[in-house]
Amino acid sequence: MGSIRVHILDDVIEVQPGDSILRTLQQYGVARGLPAYGFTRFCWNAKCKQCILDFSYDGVRNNDFACQTEARDGTRVHSLPEVLRWKKKLPIRI
């Protein structure tokens, strides 16, 4: 079974079929060297309600839990959960 392509904002990542959108976001962050601090806030079972985001598949937009939604080939993630709004940290200057 091959990989699938998921569009995250203006970027694309290939992941394994069956992964949730939240798992896809985690892999995206690791692949791009982004901070992982936000992922500690997720319960991964929809109880915390931290992973609700806006995504679409086959042109149909949805707003649902990323941890409970399977990523499919062509899924487009249009927003990120607030705790994953990665910001580049500037070097500290003394």
N, C-alpha and C positions, 0 to 999 in steps of 0.2 A: 504494500500500500504506500503510495507516494505522499508527498507533502501537499499542503494547501496554502494558498496565498491569502493573507489578511491585510487589509489597508488600515493603518493606524494614523489618523490625521493625514498628513501628506507623505507618509512613508509606507513601505510594504515589508512584511516579514513572512517567511515560510515556516509553518509549524506542522505538527502531526495531526491527522484527522482524529477527532474525538476530544481534543483539548478544549477547555472552556475559554471564553474570551478573556477571563481574568488570568488564566494560565498563559495565554498568548501575550497579554500585556507584560507579565512577569518575564517571559522569554525575550520579549522586545527590549525591556529595560536592561537585562543582562547583556544582550547582544550589542547594545549601544553604549554600554558602560555608564548607565544612568544610576543614580543613587537608589538603593533598595529599601530605604527607610519607610516608605509608604505601605509596603506589603505587610508589615507587622500589624497594621491596623485592621486587616481583613480577617473575618472568621471563616471564610470560604464555604459558608452554608446559608447565606442570605439573612442571618439573624442581625448582623451589625448594620445592614443597609448602607454600607460605605461604598459598594461597588456598582451602584446604579449608574448607567451611562446611556448615551444615545448612539445607536448603531443601525445599520441597514443591511439587508440581504435581498437580492433580486429587486432592488428599487423600493422595497417596503421598509419604512423607518420604524424603529422600535425604541422604547426606553425601558430597560429591564436590568436585572441583576447579571453582571458579567460572570459571576461565579457559577451561575446556574444555566448559562446559555452556551451551547456548543458553538464553537467557531466553525464556519463552513467556508468553503472556497468562495472567495469574492466578498466575504463580510467586510463592511466598511465601518470603522469605529470613528464617530464624529466628535466625541467628547471624551474626556478622561475624568475619572472620579477625582474629587478635590484633593485627596491625599496623594494622588499621583501626578499632580501638576509640577513636573520636574522643572527645576530652575538650575541653570549653571551656577555653580558657586565660584565667585571671583577669588583669586589668590589674596591671602592676607598680606598687606604691605605694612612694614614697620618703619 
